[in-house]
Amino acid sequence: MGTPLHTDLSSPRDAPQARQSPSQSRLNVVLLLLAISVLINYIDRSNLSIAAPVIKDELGISAWQLGKLLSAFFWTYALMQMPAGWLVDRFDVRWIFAIGFFVWSAATAVTGYLHGFAALLTIRVILGLGESVAFPSYSKVLGSYFKERNRGFANSVLMTGLALGPAFGMLVGGSAVAEFGWRPFFVALGLMGLLWLPLWYAWRPPRPASCGQGARHSAGYFEILRQRSAWGTCIGQASINYFLYFLVTWLPFYLVRGRHFSLTQMARVGALVFLMSAISAMATGKLSDRWIQTGASPTAVRKGFMALGHVGIGIALVSAVLSEGRLFLSMLALTGVFLGISVCGSWTISQMLAGPRMVGRWVGVQNFVGNVGGAVAPALTGFLLDRIGSFYWPFFITAVVAWIGAFGWYFVVGPLDEVDWGKHVKAVLPASAQPSGT
């Protein structure tokens, strides 16, 4: 049987690298660059929330309109997840990711020059388009180059970048917006982000061996949706994105308008939540790998930590909105701890279940469903604030969503064994079209 034709986006200089295994030192640099890109990713998607009180007053918009601005990013981000997953499985993930990175960084810089609600809404949609390739690309790289026993820590490094993005954005961004205004803040972020691209070009890993292979007989989205565990990861990811984006988009506004903090105080307290998340994610990733290496069941460890994180963050959120003073700050810090635990294993679980050949598409499905939750959280919160004028219900709803996610990860996701995709392909292909051999 001949080799199926396929298109790839690699350059001729990459061809000799396809047969090379990257050294551990190079993989460490790749992991560091990916973590930095996650940090930039989350600064760029959360920067609007940092400037939200100022923008709301400058444009004279309602809380409902602000909620739509905050959620607009997620419209294209969610809708493009499955196409993005197909792209990174089908073509060279290194170039797909670089193109998306350029689009979202440029969109961030352009935001600082725009005036009016419609223009800001449009650029947030474009930002979502660029960032849509990010997490399918991260899982493709980690699933292709990192061994399962080390993926807990590798994924936790990325989750540390995820947590440090909002932390850095709030800590530095809050002070920068107060000092210089929100427009220079956006322009500087976008232009500085573009400096990452030459580093990626220099240190990117060799072309994945699976790039473009098996496209003709690969399992597709229907086969993914036949997996009970896929539905479990989708439920869990929708829960994660709901409470994560609730915190990313509305926590700064809540601290300023709900708790009457200054912009500087908001920056420090908001940064505390995400700094605690970063520390917690790193510790959880390392501990889970160590536990598995001593003989513990990967299924019990990975799923157990996910359930613990989701249950804990729900309790911490309810406690925070009902408390005052030092207890309030302690509950916010505890929210950060459980946030780190709850996000640490989500992609690790999907990488184990999907395997390197299908991980882009699996994560695309998971992140599509997840970002429907992400899009609902900021818009629903804005709607409730306009109707009832209180943050109590938004916090309670977010806690319930977190507990539903715990159920999905622990009870709907099955044993963490890689799906036999060849069996599923043979089951749906006619006999004459099935691949030869075993």
N, C-alpha and C positions, 0 to 999 in steps of 0.2 A: 504494500500500500504506500503511495507516494506521500511526501510531506505536504500538508495543507498550506496553501498560499496565505500569507498574511501581510498586513502593513505594519511597519513599526516606525517610531519617531526617533530612533537612535541615529547617531552620526557614525560615519565610517571608522573614526578613531576608537569607537566603543567596541567594535567587533572582536578584537583580540581579548578584551576583558571578560567576555562572556564565559570563557573557560577558566577564569581565575576565581579563587576563593579569597575574599577580602581578609586581610589580617585583622587580628583583634584590635590593634591600635587604630586602624582605619575605621573599624566598626564603632569604636568609642567616639571618634570624631564625628562620624555620621549621626550617632545617637545624640551627641551634644548639639549638633546643628539642628536636628529635628526638634529637640527640646526648646532651643531658642526660637525656632519658627512657631511652635505652639504658643510660647510666651507672646510673640508679636501678634499671632492670630487672635489671642484673647484680649490683648490690649486694643486691637483694632475693632473687635466686635463689641467691646464694652465701653469704648471711649465716649460714645454718645450718652450713655447713662451717667458718666462722670460729669458731663457738661449739661445734663438734663435740666436742672433748675434754672440755669442761665439761659439756655436755648428757649425754654418754655416762656420765660418772661420776655425775651427779645422778640420772639415771633408772635406772642399773644395767643398761644394755642391752649386748648383744654387738656385735661389729664387723659381723656379718651384719645385725642389726637396724638399726644405724646406717646401713649401706649402703642398706637399704630406705627409711629416712627421707630420705636424700640423693637417692634416685632417684624418690621418690613424686611430686615436682613434675613429672617428665617424663611420667608416665602420661597425665594429662589434657592436658598441653601438647602431646604428640605426637598424641594421638587427635583433638584439636580443630584441628589445623593445616589440614586440607582444608575443614572447615566455616568456619573463619576466613578462608581464602582466598576462598571463595565469597562470604562476607559483605562483604569489602572491595571485591570486584569488583561486587557487586550493589547495595550501599547506599553511603551517604556514609561514606568511610573516616575522615573527621575525627571523627565521632561514635562510630563503632565503636571506634576506638582510645581515645577518651576514656573510654568505659564500661569497657573492659578495664583501663585504667590505674587507674581508681578501685577496681575489684575487687581488683587485686593489691596496691595500697598498703594498702587496708583489711585484707586478709588478713595482711600483714606486721605491722601494728600489733596485731592480735588475737593473733598468735603469742605475744607476750610475756606474755599472761595465761593461757596454757594449761598444764595439767599432765598428764603421762601420754603414753605412746607413741601410743595410738590417736588422741587429740586432735591431736597434732602431725602425725600422718600425714594426717589429714583436712584440716587447714588447708594443708598443702603441696599437696594435690590441688587445693584451691580456688585457691591461688596459681598453679598451672599453667593453670587455666582462664582466669584473668584475663590472664596474660601470653601466651596463645596467639595473640592478635590482633596482637602487636607486629610481628614481622618481615614477615608479609604486608602490614601497613599501611605499614611503612617502604618496602618495595619499590614499593607502589602510589603513594605520594607521590613518590618519586624517579623512578619510571618515567613519571609523568604530568607532572611539572613541570621536570625537569632534562634537559638535552641529553646525548646519549651521550658526547660528547667531554669532558664535565665530571663524568660519573658516577663515574669512578674516585676522584676526590678526594672527592666527596660521600659515597660509600659508605665511604671511609676515615675520614671524620669520624665516621660512626656506629660504625665498628669501633674508633676511638679511645675513644669512650664505652664500648664493650663492654669494652675492656681496662682503662680507668680505673676501672670499676665494681668488679671484684675487687681492683684495686690499692688504691683508696680504702677498700674494705671491710676488707682485711687490715691496712692501715697504721693507719687510725683505729679500725676495729672491734676489732682484736686488743687495742689499748691500752684501748679503752672496756670491753670484756668483762672484761679483767683488773682494771680499776679499779672498775666499777660493777655488773658482772654481765651476763649475756646478756639478761635480760628487759627492762630499760630500753633496751638497745641496739635491740631489735626494735620496741618501741613508738615510740621517737624516729624511727627510720627510716621507719616507715609514715606517721606524722603529717607529717613533713617532706616526704615524697613527694607528699602531697596538695596542697602549695602550688604544684606544677607546673601543675595543672589550670586555674586562672584565667589563667595566662600563655598556655596553649594556646588557650583560648577567645578571648583578645584578639588573638592573632597568627596563628591558623590560616589556611592558604591558602584561596582561593576554592574553591567546590565543583568537583571535577573534572568536566571536560566529558563524560567517558565514564561518569560515575556512572549506573548503571541502564540505560544504552543497550545495545541489542543483546542483551538478556537472552534474547530468544526464539530468536535464531539464533546465539548464541555457541557457540564450541567448548567441549567439556566435558572432564572428566577423562580419558575414554577417548582423546580426540584427543591430550592431553598425553602419555599413557603410550605412544602410538604413536611418539613421537619418541625416537630413540636418544640424543640429547643430554640429554633429560630423565632418562634412566636414568644417564647420566654425572654429571649434577649431583646426583642422589640418592646415588650411591656416594660422590662427593666430600664431600657435606654430612654423610653418616653418619660419614665419617672425621673431618671437622672437629669435629663434636659429640662424638665419642668422646674425642679427645685434649683438647679444650677443657674438657669437663665432668670428665674425669679430673683435670685441673689445678685446676679451680674447686672441686671437691668434696673431693678427697683431698690436695692439696698441703699445706694447713695442718696436717692430721693427720700427714702424713708428716714434715714438718719438726719437729713437736713430739715425736712418738713414735718415728719412725725415725731422726731425726738429733739428737734430744735438745736442740732449741732451746727457749728460753723463749718465752712468748707474744709478748713484745716483739720478740725476734729473729725469730720466725716472721713477724710483721707486716711487718718491714722486708725480709726476704728474699723473701717472697711478693709484696709490693708491687713489688719490683725486677723480677720476671718480667713482670708485667703492665704496668709502666711502659715497659719495653723494647718490649713488644708495641705499646703505643700509639704510641711514636715511630716504630717500624718501619712500622706501618700507614699513618700519615700520609705518610711518605716514599715508600712503595710506591705509594700512590694518586696522589700528585702526579707521581712519575716515570713511571708508566704512562700517565697522561693526556698528559704532555709528549711522551713517545715516540710515542704515536699521532698527536698533532697535527703531528709532524714527518714523518709519512707511513708509519710502521711499521704492520704489520697488527694490527688489534685482536685477532684470533684468536691470533696468535703471542704478543703481549704479555700478554694476560689469562691465557691458559692456561699460558704459560711461567712466570709468576710463581707461579701456583697450584702447579704441579709442584715448583718450587724450594722453596717453603715447606714442602710436605709431606715431601719427601725430607730437607730440613734438620732439621725438628723431630724426625723419627724418629731421626736420628743423634745429635742433641743429647740426647734423652731417654735413650738407651742409655748415652751417655757420662756423663751426670749420675749415674745410679744406680750406676755402676761407679767413680766418682771420689770423692776426699776433699778436704777443705780448700778452698783457693782455687780449685783446678781445678773442684771441685763447684759453687762459686758462679759461676764463669765459664760452665760448661755450662748452669746455670739461666738466666743472662742471655741466652745464645745461644738457648735454648729460647724465651724471650720474643721475640727478634728474628724467628725463623722463624715463631712463632705469628702475629705481625702480618702477615707476608708471606702466610701461608697462608689467613688469613680475609678479606683485603682485597678479593679479586675475586669471591667466591662469589656475592653478590647482583648484582653488576655483570653477570656473565655471564648470569644468569637474566633480568635486566631486558632485556638485548639480545635474547635468544632469544624471550622471551614477548611483548614489546611491552606498551604501557600497558593494553590491553584485557584481557589474560589474565595479567598478571604476578601478581596476587593468588592465583589458582588454581595457577599453576605453582609459586610459592614455597610455597604450602600443601602441595602434594605433596612438594616437595623437603625442606621442613622436617619433615614427618611422618616420612619415611624417616630423615632426619638425626637426629631425636630418639629414634628407636628405638635408634640408636647411643648417643645421650646417656643414655638410661635404662639401657642395659646396663653402661656403664662404671663408675659408682659401685657398683652392686649386685655385679657380677662382681669388682671389686676387694675389696669387703668379704668376699665368699665365699672368695677366694683367701687373704686375710689370716688368716681363721679356720682354713683348712686347712693352709697352709704357713708362716704367721707371718713372711713376708718380702715386701718390695716389689719384688724383682727381676722376678718374672714379670709383675706388673701393668705395670711400665715396658716390658718387652720386647714384651708384647702390644700396648700402645698404639703403640709404634714401628711394628710390622708393619701395624697398621690405618692409620697415617699413610701408609705406602708404598702400600698398596692405594688410598687416596684419590688419590695422585699419578697412578696409572694411570687412574683414572676421569676426572679432569679433563683429562688430556693426550690419552688415546687413545680414550675413549668419547665424550666431548663432541666434536661436530663443529664445522664453521665457525660463527662467531658471527654468523649472519644471522637476522633476525626471521622466525619461522615464518609462512607464508601461511595464517592460520586460515580465511579465507574459502574457500579451496580445500578444506580438510578438512570444513567445514560442508556445502558443496555435495556432497561425496562421500558423506555419510551421510544427507542429507535426501532424501525423495522429490521428484520434479520439481515437484509442485504446491505443496510447502511451501518451496521455495528462494526466497530474497529476490530481488526484481526488480532490474534494473539490473546494472551491472558494478562 
